[in-house]
Amino acid sequence: SDISKAVKVILKKHLLSKKRFINAVGKELIVMKGKNKLELSKIRPHTKMAHLIQGVEAQVLEITARAFPNQLLLLQHDGFATKERIDTGKLVQTIEAQTGFRLTFNEEKIEFPDPEFDDDFVSINTKLEYPKKVNINNGLDVFWESLWTTVGVGRGDLLPAFPIPLPEGGFDF
């Protein structure tokens, strides 16, 4: 009941933009029922809240990618992986300055291969090679556009398999 009360308060204070429900990365909440767009008043409160949270998560991941462009290896649903430990204190301050949210991060060192995994990795070459000079902005525009289009409700919730748009008709294999 506490969560439901908090959701009501947050949604009541969330300002609409031209009668549109917009999240932190500027994406409108659109819920379809068949071929018809549901009216905002018919969308469940927890669906609206999920849209707001997804916007903040996307915003935080973008800030993280810009703050540590050479460290980020993998963006995940609610976190990320880096090749070395980063200064999470600096990240917390940067996120708070840009969003107003003060977050905390849990860190866990990932070891490869995972000691709890039973398979033998001796025959697999697991050494990663990094380019000598990395263009930190290469591909970010396309990536962020594809990430932002996935923030929403419905089939668009899943990140695309390929963040770069596929050619018309797909690939010929």
Disulfide bonds with the S-S distance in Angstrom:
none
